[in-house]
Amino acid sequence: MLLTLQIPRHPDKLSQSSVYLFDNARGDRFMNDFTEKRDYYRMAVDGEVRFRIDGENQVSSGIVKNLSSAGLLMSFEKEMAPGTRLTIMIIPGQAITPPLSAKASVIRSDRLNSDQFNIACTIDRILDESEIEIELL
């Protein structure tokens, strides 16, 4: 089993960090000189996202792969053009956590396999309760 630990070099600059990898089977330790360029931590997520492309009526769904305070990565069956604007709702796996609703913009689409694309989006703004679209629930 491989354990990854990210340690900031400067506590006020999270983007400058070293990643240490530990191999528990042998007890070996080595350092990979990896510099994280993102400003926000990404949290691995495996949950449903429902969305509507602005200007269209159809509600679609995909799978959220990761999430940060500034963006998300989801998988979907079709490619989306950069700049496409979406209204999204991330449905948590636990009922104790409310859904996250937001306006988002597509940054890029990368082919994952023959029938799936990874869609990277920025979160433009979080919607408050009065703006949530009932159709996405």
Secondary structure, 3 states (H helix, E strand, C coil): CEEEEEEEEECCEEEEEEEEEEECCCCEEEEECCCCCCCCCCEEEEEEEEEEECCCCCEEEEEEEEECCCEEEEEECCCCCCCCEEEEEEECCCCCCCCEEEEEEEEEEEEEECCEEEEEEEEEEECCHHHCCHHHC
